[in-house]
């Protein structure tokens, strides 16, 4: 589950970068998903420590 979350976060970052430099598509949705993924990753790191 943890590795799946990292993969999803990386995909979201790539989509966000692609959208920022090529064409704006689903801008707000990508930002919201990216923030949720980052928060989930931070919580996972905190729980592991």
MOZI-V631733 format. One line per field, one symbol per residue. phi: phi as a letter, one per 20 degrees, with the letter a starting at -180 (. if undefined). psi: psi as a letter, one per 30 degrees, with the letter a starting at -180 (. if undefined). burial: b if it has 9 or more other C-alpha atoms within 8 Angstrom, else e. A space follows every 10 residues. Layout:
phi = ???
psi = ???
burial = ???
This chain:
phi = .fffffffff fffffffgff ddbfclgfff ffffffffff fffffffff
psi = eeeeeeeeee eeeeeeeeee fdkjkheeee eeeeeeeeee eeeeeeee.
burial = eeeebbebbe ebbebbebbe eeeeeebeeb bebbeebbee beebeeeee
